Amino acid sequence: MSEESQKRKCPALRWTKRFGVAAFLFFLIKGLLWLIVPGIIAYFSLS
């Protein structure tokens, strides 16, 4: 057996990457909503 097959990756690293992607998407969507919702309110209140 080679050394490559005996090495195991840490499962915490995989969960950290998943959490990072989830956090990025959450804050991206949250930030876009902070821009879109007031824009929609202003659009409908002024027209």
DAJO-V497802 format. One line per field, one symbol per residue. psi: psi as a letter, one per 40 degrees, with the letter a starting at -180 (. if undefined). A space follows every 50 residues. Layout:
psi->???
//
This chain:
psi->iiddddhiihddddddddddddddddddddddddddddddddddde.
//
